[in-house]
Amino acid sequence: MRILLALVKKEIKQILRDKSTIVIAFILPLISFVIYMYGINLDSVKVTMGIKNDDRSPEVATLVKSFGHSKYVNSINFDNMQDIEKAILKSKIKGAVVIPNDFSSKLSKGEKADLLVITDGSEVNTANYVQSYAMSIANQWLATSKYRRLMPRTLIGTEVRTWYNQDLNSHHFIMPGSIAITMTLIGILLTSLVVAREWERGTMEALLSTNVRTIDIVLGKYIPYFILGMLSMAFNVFLCVCVFQIPFKGNYLILFIISAIFLFTSLGIGLLISSVLKNQFMASMVAMSLGFMPALMLSGLIYPINSMPMFFQYLTAVIPPRYYIAFIESEFNAGGVNTIRIANAFYLTILGLILFAAVYKNTQMRLEAKSPRRIKKLEGGVKT
């Protein structure tokens, strides 16, 4: 225990001396939260659309007003198609709706009347918004106009109820999910440099000359960064709940317990990378590839897993952030679901223990013998 405490104390001193570690643990989450809160928005966007009305009937004028009253559309009236084309090419508008001159007359006769919807296909998502907004506004207008008899009858009525996140605010799941991204960076990126830095600086050789055991070295790396990660976790939760006012409906104790399990798993990935590669540059590159990118792209935070190709759906099954993001979003928005808590905690625990065993096995307690060619080259360098 005395040796282990000495190694933990040494590692804590190195953390405090290395200012970049503190920056990654506390400043990086703050910057990330500001970006996720104010720079990323997955809610329905407000688009600027052009309106060209060739039908001057009073009924169609109410349709034009419906576009102007929509909270998702900023409408601009145009008199000719040339101006619409120029506005779209210059990105002043994202689409346009053209109402033909026989629109109301066809509706009065009970015939099908068409609307021309023009969108800018260079931005696919925005083009989809323009189409869906135009269709929705037109259908709502038709349902309340004198032409509502033309609406198709349906035998099934639908009523939409939102159980969780009733405001449909995307930040209510992006911000908790960003905690998982930050915890992944702290757990994998920082620890991926720990053992590699020891080998590059030569301090590992001095450490191996003492009577330390493998378990002492492994725990001496785990414990300090686990403490740092949990402090960062508490700071992240404080920012979410108190600063950015994200509602929390779960249990704080369960949140920190499963977060500790996830951090334990992330530390294992980082230390395994560091112990295998023994090179800080290579370790940092691999850590970013295996840590940050999968956590952002394949965890379900931004892109739904069900919409991914089948290969990537199977691949996400071995990515720890997928399970932690599902848990933490449930904890914030739904108040916690026991099936999600138990299943995800069980998976993360098993994976964390496997990674701990792999780190223990790959932690070398002796120096590697250099090849004869390498020794000859070094000797030649010494003689010159």
C-alpha positions as CSV (number, residue, x, y, z in Angstrom):
1,M,0.0,0.0,0.0
2,R,2.9,2.3,0.8
3,I,4.4,1.8,-2.7
4,L,1.0,2.3,-4.4
5,L,0.3,5.5,-2.5
6,A,3.7,6.8,-3.5
7,L,3.0,6.1,-7.2
8,V,-0.4,7.7,-6.9
9,K,1.2,10.8,-5.3
10,K,3.8,10.9,-8.0
11,E,1.1,10.8,-10.7
12,I,-1.0,13.5,-9.1
13,K,2.1,15.8,-8.9
14,Q,2.7,15.2,-12.6
15,I,-1.0,16.0,-13.4
16,L,-0.7,19.3,-11.4
17,R,2.5,20.2,-13.1
18,D,1.1,19.5,-16.6
19,K,-1.3,22.4,-17.2
20,S,-2.6,20.8,-20.4
21,T,-4.2,18.0,-18.3
22,I,-6.2,20.5,-16.3
23,V,-7.2,22.3,-19.5
24,I,-8.5,19.1,-21.0
25,A,-10.3,18.1,-17.8
26,F,-12.0,21.4,-17.0
27,I,-11.6,24.1,-19.8
28,L,-12.3,21.7,-22.7
29,P,-15.7,20.7,-21.3
30,L,-16.7,24.4,-20.8
31,I,-15.7,25.2,-24.4
32,S,-17.5,22.0,-25.7
33,F,-20.7,22.9,-23.8
34,V,-20.7,26.4,-25.2
35,I,-20.4,25.0,-28.7
36,Y,-23.0,22.3,-28.2
37,M,-25.4,24.8,-26.5
38,Y,-25.1,27.8,-28.9
39,G,-23.5,26.4,-32.0
40,I,-25.4,23.1,-32.6
41,N,-29.1,23.0,-33.0
42,L,-31.0,20.0,-34.3
43,D,-34.5,21.6,-33.9
44,S,-36.6,22.6,-36.8
45,V,-35.0,25.6,-38.5
46,K,-36.6,28.8,-39.8
47,V,-36.1,29.1,-43.6
48,T,-36.5,32.1,-45.9
49,M,-38.9,31.3,-48.8
50,G,-40.2,33.2,-51.7
51,I,-43.9,33.4,-52.6
52,K,-45.2,34.2,-56.1
53,N,-49.0,34.3,-56.3
54,D,-50.5,34.4,-59.7
55,D,-54.0,33.8,-58.4
56,R,-55.5,37.0,-57.1
57,S,-58.6,35.5,-55.5
58,P,-59.3,36.5,-51.8
59,E,-59.2,32.9,-50.7
60,V,-55.7,32.3,-52.0
61,A,-54.6,35.5,-50.4
62,T,-55.2,33.9,-47.0
63,L,-52.9,31.0,-48.1
64,V,-50.1,33.6,-48.8
65,K,-50.7,35.1,-45.3
66,S,-50.4,31.6,-43.8
67,F,-46.8,31.4,-45.0
68,G,-46.1,34.7,-43.5
69,H,-47.6,33.8,-40.1
70,S,-45.7,30.5,-39.8
71,K,-43.0,30.5,-37.1
72,Y,-40.8,28.3,-39.3
73,V,-41.0,30.4,-42.5
74,N,-39.8,33.9,-43.3
75,S,-41.7,34.7,-46.5
76,I,-40.8,37.2,-49.2
77,N,-43.2,38.1,-52.0
78,F,-42.0,38.1,-55.6
79,D,-43.6,39.2,-58.9
80,N,-41.6,37.3,-61.5
81,M,-39.7,34.0,-61.7
82,Q,-36.4,35.7,-62.8
83,D,-36.2,37.4,-59.4
84,I,-36.8,34.1,-57.6
85,E,-34.1,32.4,-59.6
86,K,-31.6,35.2,-58.8
87,A,-32.5,35.1,-55.1
88,I,-32.0,31.3,-54.9
89,L,-28.7,31.5,-56.8
90,K,-27.5,34.1,-54.4
91,S,-28.8,32.1,-51.4
92,K,-31.1,35.0,-50.3
93,I,-33.9,32.5,-50.1
94,K,-33.8,28.7,-49.7
95,G,-36.9,27.9,-51.8
96,A,-40.0,29.3,-53.3
97,V,-43.7,28.5,-53.7
98,V,-45.5,29.5,-56.9
99,I,-49.3,29.6,-56.9
100,P,-50.7,29.2,-60.4
101,N,-53.4,31.5,-61.7
102,D,-56.0,28.6,-62.0
103,F,-55.4,27.4,-58.4
104,S,-58.7,28.6,-56.8
105,S,-60.8,27.8,-59.9
106,K,-59.7,24.2,-59.9
107,L,-60.4,23.9,-56.2
108,S,-63.9,25.4,-56.8
109,K,-64.6,22.7,-59.4
110,G,-63.4,20.0,-57.1
111,E,-60.4,19.3,-59.2
112,K,-56.8,18.7,-58.1
113,A,-54.8,22.0,-57.9
114,D,-51.0,22.0,-57.9
115,L,-48.5,24.2,-56.2
116,L,-45.0,24.6,-57.5
117,V,-42.3,24.2,-54.8
118,I,-38.8,25.1,-55.8
119,T,-35.9,24.2,-53.5
120,D,-32.1,24.7,-53.4
121,G,-30.8,21.1,-53.7
122,S,-27.2,22.1,-52.7
123,E,-28.4,21.9,-49.1
124,V,-30.3,18.7,-48.8
125,N,-31.6,19.1,-45.3
126,T,-32.7,22.6,-45.9
127,A,-34.4,21.5,-49.1
128,N,-36.3,18.9,-47.2
129,Y,-37.4,21.5,-44.7
130,V,-38.7,23.8,-47.5
131,Q,-40.8,20.9,-49.0
132,S,-42.2,19.7,-45.7
133,Y,-43.0,23.3,-44.5
134,A,-44.8,24.1,-47.8
135,M,-46.8,20.9,-47.7
136,S,-47.8,21.4,-44.0
137,I,-48.9,25.0,-44.4
138,A,-50.9,24.2,-47.5
139,N,-52.7,21.3,-45.9
140,Q,-53.5,23.3,-42.8
141,W,-54.9,26.2,-44.9
142,L,-56.9,23.7,-46.9
143,A,-58.4,22.2,-43.8
144,T,-59.7,25.5,-42.6
145,S,-60.8,27.0,-45.9
146,K,-64.0,26.6,-47.8
147,Y,-62.3,23.9,-49.8
148,R,-61.9,21.6,-46.8
149,R,-64.5,19.2,-48.4
150,L,-61.7,18.2,-50.7
151,M,-59.6,16.9,-47.8
152,P,-59.4,13.1,-47.8
153,R,-61.6,11.5,-45.2
154,T,-59.8,9.2,-42.7
155,L,-61.2,6.7,-40.3
156,I,-58.3,6.9,-37.8
157,G,-57.6,10.0,-35.8
158,T,-54.1,10.7,-34.4
159,E,-53.1,12.5,-31.3
160,V,-49.5,13.1,-30.7
161,R,-48.2,13.0,-27.1
162,T,-44.6,13.6,-26.1
163,W,-43.7,11.8,-22.9
164,Y,-40.2,13.1,-22.5
165,N,-38.7,16.4,-23.4
166,Q,-42.1,17.9,-24.1
167,D,-40.6,21.1,-25.5
168,L,-38.8,19.0,-28.2
169,N,-35.6,21.0,-27.4
170,S,-32.7,19.2,-28.9
171,H,-30.3,20.7,-26.4
172,H,-32.0,18.6,-23.7
173,F,-30.3,15.5,-25.1
174,I,-27.3,17.0,-26.9
175,M,-26.0,18.6,-23.7
176,P,-26.1,15.4,-21.5
177,G,-24.7,13.4,-24.5
178,S,-21.8,15.9,-24.7
179,I,-20.8,14.8,-21.1
180,A,-20.1,11.4,-22.6
181,I,-17.9,12.9,-25.3
182,T,-16.0,14.9,-22.7
183,M,-15.6,11.8,-20.4
184,T,-14.4,9.8,-23.3
185,L,-11.7,12.4,-24.1
186,I,-10.6,12.6,-20.5
187,G,-10.6,8.8,-20.1
188,I,-8.9,7.9,-23.4
189,L,-6.9,10.9,-24.6
190,L,-5.2,11.7,-21.3
191,T,-4.3,8.2,-20.3
192,S,-3.2,7.2,-23.8
193,L,-0.1,9.5,-23.2
194,V,0.7,8.4,-19.6
195,V,2.7,5.2,-20.1
196,A,4.0,6.3,-23.5
197,R,5.4,9.5,-21.8
198,E,7.1,7.4,-19.2
199,W,8.9,5.3,-21.8
200,E,9.9,8.3,-24.0
201,R,11.3,10.3,-21.0
202,G,13.2,7.3,-19.6
203,T,11.4,7.5,-16.2
204,M,9.9,4.0,-16.7
205,E,13.4,2.5,-16.7
206,A,14.1,4.2,-13.3
207,L,10.7,3.0,-12.1
208,L,11.4,-0.6,-13.1
209,S,14.7,-0.6,-11.2
210,T,12.7,-0.4,-7.9
211,N,10.7,-3.2,-6.3
212,V,7.3,-2.0,-7.6
213,R,4.9,-4.7,-8.9
214,T,2.8,-4.6,-12.1
215,I,-0.4,-4.1,-10.1
216,D,1.1,-1.1,-8.4
217,I,2.0,0.6,-11.7
218,V,-1.4,-0.2,-13.2
219,L,-3.4,1.1,-10.2
220,G,-1.0,4.0,-9.9
221,K,-2.1,5.1,-13.3
222,Y,-5.8,4.3,-12.9
223,I,-6.5,6.0,-9.5
224,P,-5.2,9.6,-10.2
225,Y,-7.0,9.9,-13.5
226,F,-10.1,8.3,-12.1
227,I,-10.2,11.0,-9.5
228,L,-9.5,13.7,-12.1
229,G,-12.3,12.3,-14.3
230,M,-14.9,12.2,-11.6
231,L,-14.1,15.8,-10.6
232,S,-14.5,16.7,-14.2
233,M,-17.8,14.8,-14.3
234,A,-19.1,16.7,-11.3
235,F,-18.0,20.0,-13.0
236,N,-19.9,18.9,-16.2
237,V,-23.1,18.1,-14.4
238,F,-22.9,21.4,-12.6
239,L,-22.5,23.2,-15.9
240,C,-25.5,21.3,-17.4
241,V,-27.9,21.7,-14.6
242,C,-27.0,25.0,-13.0
243,V,-25.4,27.1,-15.7
244,F,-27.2,25.9,-18.9
245,Q,-30.5,25.0,-17.1
246,I,-30.9,21.5,-18.5
247,P,-33.6,19.6,-16.6
248,F,-32.4,16.6,-14.6
249,K,-35.1,14.1,-13.6
250,G,-33.0,11.1,-12.5
251,N,-31.0,10.1,-9.5
252,Y,-27.6,11.8,-8.9
253,L,-26.2,8.8,-7.0
254,I,-27.0,6.4,-9.8
255,L,-25.7,8.9,-12.3
256,F,-22.3,9.1,-10.7
257,I,-22.0,5.3,-10.1
258,I,-22.6,4.4,-13.7
259,S,-20.4,7.4,-14.8
260,A,-17.6,5.9,-12.6
261,I,-18.1,2.6,-14.4
262,F,-17.9,4.2,-17.8
263,L,-14.8,6.2,-16.8
264,F,-13.2,3.0,-15.6
265,T,-13.8,1.5,-19.0
266,S,-12.5,4.6,-20.9
267,L,-9.3,4.6,-18.7
268,G,-8.7,1.0,-19.7
269,I,-8.9,1.9,-23.4
270,G,-6.5,4.8,-23.0
271,L,-4.0,2.9,-20.9
272,L,-4.1,-0.1,-23.2
273,I,-3.2,2.1,-26.2
274,S,-0.4,3.7,-24.2
275,S,1.1,0.5,-23.0
276,V,1.0,-1.1,-26.4
277,L,2.3,1.7,-28.6
278,K,4.8,3.5,-26.1
279,N,4.9,6.5,-28.4
280,Q,3.0,9.7,-27.5
281,F,2.3,10.8,-31.1
282,M,1.0,7.5,-32.2
283,A,-0.9,7.0,-29.0
284,S,-2.7,10.3,-29.4
285,M,-3.7,9.7,-33.0
286,V,-5.0,6.2,-32.2
287,A,-6.8,7.6,-29.1
288,M,-8.6,10.3,-31.2
289,S,-9.5,7.6,-33.9
290,L,-10.8,5.1,-31.4
291,G,-12.2,7.5,-28.8
292,F,-13.5,10.8,-30.0
293,M,-14.7,10.0,-33.5
294,P,-16.7,6.8,-32.6
295,A,-18.1,8.6,-29.6
296,L,-19.4,11.5,-31.7
297,M,-20.4,9.7,-34.9
298,L,-21.4,6.1,-33.9
299,S,-22.8,6.5,-30.4
300,G,-26.3,7.6,-31.4
301,L,-25.8,11.2,-30.2
302,I,-26.1,12.9,-33.5
303,Y,-27.1,10.2,-35.9
304,P,-29.7,7.5,-35.1
305,I,-28.2,4.0,-34.9
306,N,-31.2,2.4,-36.6
307,S,-30.6,4.6,-39.7
308,M,-26.9,3.4,-40.1
309,P,-25.9,0.6,-42.5
310,M,-26.1,-2.8,-40.8
311,F,-22.3,-3.2,-40.5
312,F,-22.0,0.0,-38.5
313,Q,-25.0,-1.0,-36.4
314,Y,-23.1,-4.1,-35.3
315,L,-20.0,-2.1,-34.8
316,T,-21.7,0.3,-32.4
317,A,-22.4,-2.7,-30.1
318,V,-18.7,-2.6,-29.0
319,I,-18.5,1.1,-28.5
320,P,-18.8,2.1,-24.8
321,P,-20.1,5.6,-25.4
322,R,-23.2,4.2,-27.1
323,Y,-24.4,2.6,-23.8
324,Y,-23.4,5.6,-21.6
325,I,-25.1,8.1,-23.9
326,A,-28.3,6.0,-23.8
327,F,-28.1,5.9,-20.0
328,I,-27.3,9.6,-19.4
329,E,-30.0,10.9,-21.9
330,S,-32.5,8.7,-20.1
331,E,-31.4,9.9,-16.7
332,F,-31.7,13.5,-17.7
333,N,-34.9,13.4,-19.7
334,A,-36.9,10.4,-18.5
335,G,-35.9,10.2,-14.9
336,G,-34.1,6.9,-15.3
337,V,-35.2,3.6,-16.7
338,N,-34.1,0.6,-14.7
339,T,-33.7,-1.7,-17.7
340,I,-31.4,0.8,-19.3
341,R,-29.5,1.3,-16.1
342,I,-28.9,-2.3,-15.4
343,A,-28.1,-3.5,-18.9
344,N,-25.7,-0.7,-19.8
345,A,-24.0,-0.8,-16.4
346,F,-23.5,-4.6,-16.8
347,Y,-22.0,-4.2,-20.2
348,L,-19.6,-1.4,-19.2
349,T,-18.5,-3.3,-16.1
350,I,-17.6,-6.5,-18.1
351,L,-15.8,-4.4,-20.8
352,G,-14.0,-2.4,-18.1
353,L,-12.7,-5.6,-16.3
354,I,-11.6,-7.1,-19.6
355,L,-9.6,-3.9,-20.5
356,F,-8.1,-3.8,-17.0
357,A,-6.8,-7.4,-17.5
358,A,-5.5,-6.4,-20.9
359,V,-3.7,-3.4,-19.5
360,Y,-2.2,-5.5,-16.7
361,K,-1.0,-8.1,-19.2
362,N,0.6,-5.5,-21.5
363,T,2.4,-3.6,-18.8
364,Q,6.0,-4.6,-19.2
365,M,8.2,-5.0,-16.1
366,R,11.5,-5.4,-18.0
367,L,13.3,-3.6,-20.7
368,E,13.2,-4.9,-24.2
369,A,16.5,-6.2,-25.6
370,K,17.7,-4.1,-28.6
371,S,18.5,-5.9,-31.9
372,P,22.2,-6.5,-32.7
373,R,22.0,-4.0,-35.6
374,R,20.6,-1.4,-33.3
375,I,23.3,-2.0,-30.7
376,K,26.0,-1.8,-33.4
377,K,24.6,1.5,-34.6
378,L,24.6,2.9,-31.1
379,E,28.1,1.8,-30.5
380,G,29.3,3.4,-33.7
381,G,27.6,6.6,-32.7
382,V,29.4,6.6,-29.4
383,K,32.8,6.0,-30.9
384,T,32.4,8.9,-33.4
